[in-house]
Protein backbone atom coordinates (compact mmCIF):
# COMPACT_ATOMS: atom_id res chain seq x y z
CA UNK A 1 0.00 0.00 0.00
CA UNK A 2 2.88 2.40 0.67
CA UNK A 3 3.92 2.13 -2.97
CA UNK A 4 0.35 2.82 -4.13
CA UNK A 5 0.19 5.88 -1.86
CA UNK A 6 3.46 7.17 -3.32
CA UNK A 7 2.20 6.67 -6.86
CA UNK A 8 -1.01 8.59 -6.14
CA UNK A 9 0.94 11.48 -4.64
CA UNK A 10 3.08 11.76 -7.75
CA UNK A 11 0.48 11.15 -10.44
CA UNK A 12 -2.93 12.34 -9.30
CA UNK A 13 -2.03 15.91 -8.21
CA UNK A 14 -0.19 16.46 -11.48
CA UNK A 15 -3.09 15.20 -13.60
CA UNK A 16 -5.61 17.09 -11.47
CA UNK A 17 -3.61 20.31 -11.84
CA UNK A 18 -3.34 19.89 -15.60
CA UNK A 19 -7.04 19.12 -16.06
CA UNK A 20 -8.46 21.67 -13.61
CA UNK A 21 -6.03 24.55 -14.07
CA UNK A 22 -5.55 24.64 -10.28
CA UNK A 23 -2.08 23.86 -8.98
CA UNK A 24 -1.61 21.30 -6.18
CA UNK A 25 1.70 19.83 -5.03
CA UNK A 26 2.81 17.43 -2.31
CA UNK A 27 5.92 17.77 -0.20
CA UNK A 28 8.67 15.35 -1.22
CA UNK A 29 8.60 12.21 0.90
CA UNK A 30 11.55 10.01 1.77
CA UNK A 31 11.25 6.44 3.01
CA UNK A 32 13.59 4.97 5.60
CA UNK A 33 13.86 1.19 5.96
CA UNK A 34 16.46 1.08 8.75
CA UNK A 35 14.20 -0.68 11.27
CA UNK A 36 10.59 -0.15 10.19
CA UNK A 37 9.33 1.66 7.10
CA UNK A 38 8.97 5.34 8.01
CA UNK A 39 7.91 8.28 5.85
CA UNK A 40 9.97 11.42 6.34
CA UNK A 41 8.79 14.72 4.87
CA UNK A 42 10.99 17.72 4.26
CA UNK A 43 10.72 20.70 6.63
CA UNK A 44 8.44 23.51 5.51
CA UNK A 45 8.86 27.04 6.86
CA UNK A 46 5.29 27.58 7.98
CA UNK A 47 5.72 31.15 9.21
CA UNK A 48 4.54 32.46 5.85
CA UNK A 49 1.14 30.78 5.73
CA UNK A 50 -1.16 28.99 8.16
CA UNK A 51 -1.45 25.22 8.08
CA UNK A 52 -5.00 24.18 7.17
CA UNK A 53 -6.87 20.91 7.11
CA UNK A 54 -9.39 20.79 4.24
CA UNK A 55 -10.66 17.19 4.19
CA UNK A 56 -10.15 14.87 7.17
CA UNK A 57 -9.07 11.22 6.87
CA UNK A 58 -12.62 10.18 7.81
CA UNK A 59 -14.07 12.11 4.84
CA UNK A 60 -15.44 15.03 6.87
CA UNK A 61 -14.80 18.60 5.76
CA UNK A 62 -13.36 21.55 7.64
CA UNK A 63 -16.41 23.36 8.97
CA UNK A 64 -17.03 26.96 7.96
CA UNK A 65 -14.47 27.02 5.18
CA UNK A 66 -16.02 28.16 1.92
CA UNK A 67 -12.81 29.41 0.32
CA UNK A 68 -11.62 28.75 -3.22
CA UNK A 69 -8.84 26.64 -1.66
CA UNK A 70 -11.48 24.43 0.01
CA UNK A 71 -13.34 24.02 -3.31
CA UNK A 72 -10.12 22.98 -5.07
CA UNK A 73 -9.14 20.49 -2.34
CA UNK A 74 -12.61 18.95 -2.27
CA UNK A 75 -12.58 18.71 -6.07
CA UNK A 76 -9.22 16.90 -5.83
CA UNK A 77 -10.73 14.32 -3.46
CA UNK A 78 -13.79 13.94 -5.73
CA UNK A 79 -11.46 13.62 -8.74
CA UNK A 80 -9.45 10.83 -7.09
CA UNK A 81 -12.65 8.95 -6.24
CA UNK A 82 -14.05 9.22 -9.76
CA UNK A 83 -10.76 8.39 -11.50
CA UNK A 84 -10.46 5.20 -9.42
CA UNK A 85 -14.07 4.24 -10.26
CA UNK A 86 -15.05 4.64 -6.62
CA UNK A 87 -12.39 2.28 -5.26
CA UNK A 88 -9.86 4.76 -3.80
CA UNK A 89 -10.08 8.27 -2.41
CA UNK A 90 -7.20 10.56 -1.52
CA UNK A 91 -8.16 12.25 1.74
CA UNK A 92 -6.62 13.89 4.81
CA UNK A 93 -5.98 16.91 2.60
CA UNK A 94 -3.89 19.34 4.62
CA UNK A 95 -0.99 21.71 4.39
CA UNK A 96 -0.10 25.18 3.18
CA UNK A 97 -2.17 25.52 0.02
CA UNK A 98 -1.18 24.74 -2.72
CA UNK A 99 1.56 22.72 -0.96
CA UNK A 100 -0.01 19.71 0.74
CA UNK A 101 1.42 16.98 2.95
CA UNK A 102 0.72 13.60 4.56
CA UNK A 103 -2.28 12.30 2.56
CA UNK A 104 -4.21 9.14 3.31
CA UNK A 105 -5.88 6.88 0.80
CA UNK A 106 -9.25 5.42 1.73
CA UNK A 107 -10.07 2.21 -0.10
CA UNK A 108 -13.52 0.79 -0.76
CA UNK A 109 -12.35 -2.81 -0.90
CA UNK A 110 -11.70 -4.31 2.50
CA UNK A 111 -10.94 -7.95 3.07
CA UNK A 112 -10.23 -7.96 6.79
CA UNK A 113 -6.57 -7.17 6.23
CA UNK A 114 -4.82 -3.87 6.81
CA UNK A 115 -5.46 -2.03 3.55
CA UNK A 116 -2.98 0.74 4.10
CA UNK A 117 -2.02 2.93 6.97
CA UNK A 118 -3.56 3.25 10.43
CA UNK A 119 -5.50 6.33 9.27
CA UNK A 120 -7.36 4.50 6.49
CA UNK A 121 -11.08 4.82 7.31
CA UNK A 122 -11.95 2.81 4.18
CA UNK A 123 -15.64 2.79 3.21
CA UNK A 124 -16.54 5.08 6.11
CA UNK A 125 -14.46 7.95 4.70
CA UNK A 126 -15.74 7.47 1.15
CA UNK A 127 -19.36 7.33 2.33
CA UNK A 128 -18.98 10.39 4.58
CA UNK A 129 -17.31 12.50 1.89
CA UNK A 130 -20.00 11.48 -0.61
CA UNK A 131 -22.68 12.74 1.81
CA UNK A 132 -21.13 16.11 2.65
CA UNK A 133 -19.41 17.16 -0.58
CA UNK A 134 -21.24 19.67 -2.77
CA UNK A 135 -19.82 19.97 -6.27
CA UNK A 136 -18.31 23.33 -7.15
CA UNK A 137 -17.37 25.01 -10.40
CA UNK A 138 -14.03 23.16 -10.18
CA UNK A 139 -15.88 19.81 -10.19
CA UNK A 140 -18.00 20.95 -13.11
CA UNK A 141 -14.93 22.07 -15.08
CA UNK A 142 -13.45 18.59 -14.56
CA UNK A 143 -16.69 16.94 -15.73
CA UNK A 144 -17.13 15.12 -12.42
CA UNK A 145 -20.51 13.54 -11.78
CA UNK A 146 -22.47 14.27 -8.61
CA UNK A 147 -21.78 11.86 -5.76
Backbone as CSV, one residue per row, in Angstrom:
resi,resn,N_x,N_y,N_z,CA_x,CA_y,CA_z,C_x,C_y,C_z
1,UNK,0.821,-1.196,0.000,0.000,0.000,0.000,0.858,1.250,0.000
2,UNK,2.031,1.218,0.651,2.876,2.400,0.669,3.261,2.802,-0.747
3,UNK,3.566,1.830,-1.586,3.924,2.133,-2.967,2.753,2.783,-3.689
4,UNK,1.533,2.245,-3.488,0.352,2.820,-4.129,0.165,4.264,-3.673
5,UNK,0.360,4.528,-2.383,0.191,5.879,-1.863,1.210,6.815,-2.512
6,UNK,2.447,6.370,-2.655,3.463,7.173,-3.316,3.070,7.480,-4.755
7,UNK,2.589,6.473,-5.473,2.204,6.674,-6.863,1.085,7.698,-6.974
8,UNK,0.090,7.627,-6.086,-1.014,8.591,-6.136,-0.530,9.997,-5.865
9,UNK,0.422,10.147,-4.936,0.942,11.476,-4.641,1.627,12.067,-5.853
10,UNK,2.326,11.246,-6.607,3.079,11.758,-7.751,2.224,11.965,-8.988
11,UNK,1.238,11.115,-9.196,0.482,11.155,-10.439,-0.790,11.993,-10.325
12,UNK,-1.627,11.711,-9.357,-2.933,12.344,-9.297,-2.873,13.864,-9.163
13,UNK,-2.061,14.446,-8.276,-2.035,15.911,-8.213,-1.601,16.549,-9.527
14,UNK,-0.661,15.909,-10.204,-0.186,16.457,-11.481,-1.297,16.432,-12.527
15,UNK,-1.991,15.304,-12.632,-3.088,15.200,-13.597,-4.225,16.144,-13.220
16,UNK,-4.559,16.191,-11.937,-5.611,17.091,-11.471,-5.267,18.533,-11.823
17,UNK,-4.032,18.945,-11.556,-3.605,20.309,-11.837,-3.713,20.620,-13.323
18,UNK,-3.296,19.682,-14.146,-3.342,19.889,-15.596,-4.784,19.994,-16.099
19,UNK,-5.660,19.141,-15.578,-7.041,19.121,-16.064,-7.902,20.234,-15.475
20,UNK,-7.615,20.670,-14.255,-8.463,21.668,-13.605,-7.927,23.087,-13.733
21,UNK,-6.635,23.218,-14.031,-6.031,24.549,-14.074,-5.712,25.087,-12.684
22,UNK,-5.838,24.251,-11.657,-5.548,24.643,-10.276,-4.362,23.837,-9.775
23,UNK,-3.311,24.524,-9.370,-2.076,23.864,-8.983,-2.160,23.252,-7.588
24,UNK,-1.781,21.982,-7.468,-1.609,21.299,-6.184,-0.292,20.547,-6.235
25,UNK,0.436,20.555,-5.136,1.696,19.827,-5.030,1.767,19.148,-3.674
26,UNK,2.531,18.069,-3.592,2.807,17.428,-2.311,4.276,17.596,-1.977
27,UNK,4.549,17.721,-0.687,5.918,17.773,-0.198,6.614,16.466,-0.579
28,UNK,7.894,16.562,-0.929,8.666,15.348,-1.218,8.719,14.465,0.022
29,UNK,8.602,13.180,-0.194,8.605,12.213,0.899,9.772,11.257,0.701
30,UNK,10.437,10.950,1.795,11.545,10.009,1.773,11.163,8.821,2.638
31,UNK,11.592,7.645,2.266,11.251,6.442,3.013,12.519,5.845,3.606
32,UNK,12.477,5.601,4.901,13.587,4.971,5.596,13.203,3.536,5.920
33,UNK,14.108,2.610,5.677,13.860,1.193,5.963,14.869,0.648,6.984
34,UNK,15.447,1.517,7.797,16.462,1.078,8.753,15.924,0.007,9.704
35,UNK,14.799,0.278,10.345,14.200,-0.684,11.269,12.782,-1.031,10.836
36,UNK,11.961,-0.014,10.690,10.593,-0.155,10.194,10.424,0.877,9.100
37,UNK,9.552,0.621,8.115,9.327,1.659,7.103,8.770,2.921,7.753
38,UNK,9.390,4.051,7.453,8.972,5.338,8.006,8.997,6.372,6.882
39,UNK,7.931,7.171,6.804,7.907,8.276,5.852,8.509,9.506,6.525
40,UNK,9.361,10.201,5.823,9.970,11.424,6.340,9.710,12.521,5.318
41,UNK,9.071,13.601,5.761,8.793,14.718,4.868,9.774,15.849,5.151
42,UNK,10.075,16.609,4.099,10.989,17.720,4.265,10.349,18.804,5.140
43,UNK,11.175,19.608,5.782,10.718,20.698,6.630,10.142,21.808,5.759
44,UNK,9.035,22.379,6.206,8.436,23.511,5.511,8.394,24.690,6.474
45,UNK,8.904,25.826,6.045,8.860,27.037,6.859,7.420,27.539,6.855
46,UNK,6.718,27.280,7.936,5.288,27.580,7.978,4.970,28.973,8.493
47,UNK,5.972,29.795,8.718,5.715,31.150,9.212,4.994,32.004,8.175
48,UNK,5.110,31.637,6.922,4.544,32.455,5.849,3.058,32.256,5.657
49,UNK,2.544,31.079,5.975,1.141,30.778,5.732,0.658,29.760,6.755
50,UNK,-0.591,29.889,7.148,-1.158,28.991,8.160,-1.407,27.596,7.593
51,UNK,-1.143,26.608,8.413,-1.446,25.219,8.085,-2.951,25.047,8.184
52,UNK,-3.547,24.411,7.166,-4.997,24.181,7.166,-5.281,22.721,6.886
53,UNK,-6.386,22.261,7.406,-6.871,20.915,7.111,-8.169,21.108,6.332
54,UNK,-8.242,20.569,5.119,-9.393,20.787,4.243,-10.365,19.615,4.254
55,UNK,-9.835,18.401,4.153,-10.658,17.188,4.193,-9.976,16.214,5.152
56,UNK,-10.711,15.757,6.159,-10.147,14.868,7.175,-9.974,13.455,6.608
57,UNK,-9.267,12.592,7.339,-9.073,11.220,6.866,-10.342,10.388,6.991
58,UNK,-11.340,10.888,7.709,-12.620,10.180,7.806,-13.642,10.711,6.794
59,UNK,-13.210,11.591,5.889,-14.074,12.111,4.842,-14.826,13.379,5.202
60,UNK,-14.744,13.806,6.451,-15.436,15.032,6.867,-14.671,16.254,6.386
61,UNK,-15.377,17.368,6.268,-14.801,18.601,5.761,-14.505,19.557,6.906
62,UNK,-13.590,20.504,6.647,-13.356,21.554,7.635,-14.597,22.433,7.664
63,UNK,-15.167,22.592,8.840,-16.408,23.361,8.974,-16.151,24.848,8.785
64,UNK,-17.093,25.511,8.118,-17.030,26.956,7.964,-16.038,27.457,6.949
65,UNK,-15.431,26.586,6.179,-14.467,27.020,5.176,-15.129,26.957,3.803
66,UNK,-15.404,28.108,3.246,-16.025,28.159,1.915,-15.091,28.850,0.922
67,UNK,-13.799,28.745,1.169,-12.814,29.406,0.318,-12.615,28.674,-1.009
68,UNK,-11.985,29.361,-1.946,-11.619,28.749,-3.217,-10.658,27.582,-2.973
69,UNK,-9.762,27.730,-2.002,-8.843,26.644,-1.656,-9.615,25.395,-1.244
70,UNK,-10.657,25.555,-0.431,-11.483,24.434,0.013,-12.146,23.760,-1.180
71,UNK,-12.691,24.571,-2.103,-13.336,24.019,-3.306,-12.350,23.184,-4.118
72,UNK,-11.136,23.682,-4.285,-10.118,22.976,-5.072,-9.728,21.669,-4.383
73,UNK,-9.527,21.709,-3.071,-9.144,20.491,-2.339,-10.256,19.449,-2.365
74,UNK,-11.494,19.886,-2.196,-12.612,18.946,-2.275,-12.726,18.362,-3.678
75,UNK,-12.520,19.197,-4.689,-12.581,18.706,-6.069,-11.482,17.673,-6.316
76,UNK,-10.312,17.863,-5.713,-9.218,16.899,-5.835,-9.623,15.549,-5.240
77,UNK,-10.272,15.566,-4.079,-10.734,14.324,-3.457,-11.777,13.656,-4.346
78,UNK,-12.742,14.440,-4.833,-13.792,13.939,-5.727,-13.160,13.350,-6.989
79,UNK,-12.180,14.058,-7.543,-11.461,13.622,-8.743,-10.803,12.255,-8.514
80,UNK,-10.131,12.100,-7.374,-9.454,10.826,-7.091,-10.460,9.687,-6.983
81,UNK,-11.610,9.970,-6.396,-12.646,8.948,-6.244,-13.215,8.538,-7.598
82,UNK,-13.483,9.529,-8.444,-14.054,9.215,-9.757,-13.040,8.535,-10.669
83,UNK,-11.781,8.991,-10.646,-10.757,8.388,-11.504,-10.465,6.938,-11.127
84,UNK,-10.695,6.574,-9.862,-10.462,5.196,-9.423,-11.744,4.358,-9.504
85,UNK,-12.769,4.923,-10.134,-14.065,4.239,-10.264,-14.649,3.882,-8.902
86,UNK,-14.468,4.796,-7.943,-15.052,4.641,-6.622,-14.307,3.712,-5.686
87,UNK,-13.119,3.248,-6.080,-12.388,2.280,-5.264,-11.396,2.917,-4.289
88,UNK,-10.849,4.073,-4.635,-9.859,4.764,-3.800,-10.197,6.238,-3.705
89,UNK,-9.845,6.845,-2.578,-10.082,8.267,-2.408,-8.913,8.873,-1.634
90,UNK,-8.243,9.841,-2.237,-7.198,10.564,-1.524,-7.906,11.486,-0.545
91,UNK,-7.531,11.409,0.725,-8.157,12.254,1.743,-7.090,12.721,2.727
92,UNK,-7.525,13.274,3.839,-6.620,13.894,4.809,-5.834,14.988,4.095
93,UNK,-6.572,15.832,3.388,-5.980,16.908,2.595,-5.650,18.057,3.536
94,UNK,-4.349,18.345,3.655,-3.892,19.336,4.617,-2.572,19.932,4.168
95,UNK,-2.271,21.094,4.683,-0.988,21.711,4.390,-1.093,23.205,4.237
96,UNK,-0.201,23.749,3.441,-0.097,25.177,3.178,-0.430,25.382,1.713
97,UNK,-1.696,25.492,1.402,-2.172,25.517,0.021,-1.315,26.434,-0.842
98,UNK,-0.878,25.992,-2.025,-1.179,24.744,-2.717,-0.227,23.599,-2.373
99,UNK,0.628,23.778,-1.365,1.558,22.725,-0.961,0.907,21.880,0.129
100,UNK,0.683,20.610,-0.171,-0.008,19.706,0.741,0.957,18.654,1.280
101,UNK,0.551,17.996,2.364,1.416,16.976,2.952,0.588,15.850,3.566
102,UNK,1.223,14.719,3.778,0.722,13.598,4.558,-0.690,13.120,4.188
103,UNK,-0.936,12.768,2.921,-2.279,12.297,2.556,-2.535,10.864,3.023
104,UNK,-3.772,10.517,3.079,-4.209,9.140,3.315,-4.968,8.700,2.073
105,UNK,-5.065,7.403,1.886,-5.883,6.875,0.804,-6.900,5.928,1.412
106,UNK,-8.165,6.293,1.281,-9.250,5.420,1.735,-9.565,4.460,0.598
107,UNK,-9.779,3.202,0.933,-10.069,2.210,-0.101,-11.426,1.562,0.169
108,UNK,-12.191,1.387,-0.884,-13.522,0.788,-0.764,-13.425,-0.695,-0.428
109,UNK,-12.485,-1.359,-1.074,-12.352,-2.809,-0.896,-11.651,-3.104,0.424
110,UNK,-12.322,-3.856,1.263,-11.702,-4.307,2.503,-11.900,-5.817,2.584
111,UNK,-10.859,-6.491,2.988,-10.936,-7.949,3.071,-10.504,-8.451,4.452
112,UNK,-10.622,-7.569,5.442,-10.232,-7.959,6.791,-8.758,-7.758,7.074
113,UNK,-7.995,-7.417,6.048,-6.565,-7.172,6.232,-6.348,-5.671,6.326
114,UNK,-5.172,-5.283,6.793,-4.821,-3.870,6.806,-4.663,-3.411,5.361
115,UNK,-5.487,-2.484,4.939,-5.462,-2.033,3.553,-4.730,-0.708,3.420
116,UNK,-3.742,-0.492,4.215,-2.982,0.741,4.103,-2.422,1.151,5.438
117,UNK,-2.567,2.404,5.746,-2.018,2.932,6.975,-3.073,2.932,8.073
118,UNK,-2.646,3.251,9.276,-3.558,3.251,10.427,-4.687,4.265,10.263
119,UNK,-4.475,5.299,9.452,-5.496,6.332,9.268,-6.501,6.032,8.174
120,UNK,-6.452,4.839,7.585,-7.360,4.499,6.494,-8.736,4.140,7.055
121,UNK,-9.712,5.033,6.834,-11.077,4.819,7.309,-11.909,4.047,6.298
122,UNK,-11.310,3.653,5.174,-11.951,2.809,4.175,-13.313,3.335,3.732
123,UNK,-14.300,2.445,3.696,-15.642,2.788,3.206,-16.263,3.938,3.988
124,UNK,-15.972,4.028,5.268,-16.540,5.080,6.106,-16.175,6.460,5.561
125,UNK,-14.913,6.653,5.221,-14.463,7.949,4.699,-15.099,8.256,3.352
126,UNK,-15.155,7.271,2.484,-15.738,7.473,1.155,-17.218,7.799,1.278
127,UNK,-17.931,7.084,2.124,-19.364,7.327,2.332,-19.601,8.707,2.929
128,UNK,-18.814,9.080,3.931,-18.976,10.392,4.582,-18.718,11.526,3.604
129,UNK,-17.624,11.438,2.852,-17.315,12.496,1.885,-18.427,12.602,0.843
130,UNK,-18.926,11.476,0.392,-19.996,11.482,-0.614,-21.256,12.167,-0.094
131,UNK,-21.505,12.088,1.211,-22.676,12.738,1.813,-22.511,14.248,1.933
132,UNK,-21.309,14.699,2.315,-21.130,16.114,2.653,-20.598,16.975,1.512
133,UNK,-19.990,16.378,0.513,-19.412,17.163,-0.583,-20.492,17.722,-1.500
134,UNK,-20.382,19.000,-1.782,-21.240,19.668,-2.766,-20.339,20.097,-3.921
135,UNK,-20.661,19.641,-5.114,-19.824,19.965,-6.273,-19.748,21.473,-6.488
136,UNK,-18.573,21.914,-6.880,-18.309,23.326,-7.149,-18.062,23.516,-8.647
137,UNK,-17.721,24.729,-9.008,-17.369,25.009,-10.403,-16.126,24.217,-10.820
138,UNK,-15.225,23.943,-9.873,-14.029,23.156,-10.183,-14.448,21.736,-10.584
139,UNK,-15.379,21.151,-9.842,-15.878,19.806,-10.186,-16.534,19.820,-11.559
140,UNK,-17.323,20.853,-11.817,-18.001,20.953,-13.109,-17.000,21.077,-14.241
141,UNK,-15.970,21.888,-14.043,-14.931,22.065,-15.077,-14.244,20.737,-15.397
142,UNK,-14.083,19.904,-14.382,-13.447,18.591,-14.563,-14.408,17.543,-15.129
143,UNK,-15.687,17.895,-15.228,-16.687,16.938,-15.730,-17.015,15.846,-14.750
144,UNK,-16.840,16.117,-13.445,-17.133,15.124,-12.419,-18.637,14.985,-12.228
145,UNK,-19.082,13.775,-12.002,-20.508,13.542,-11.778,-20.821,13.725,-10.295
146,UNK,-22.053,14.111,-9.994,-22.473,14.270,-8.606,-22.306,12.957,-7.859
147,UNK,-21.953,13.062,-6.599,-21.780,11.858,-5.764,-23.108,11.448,-5.153
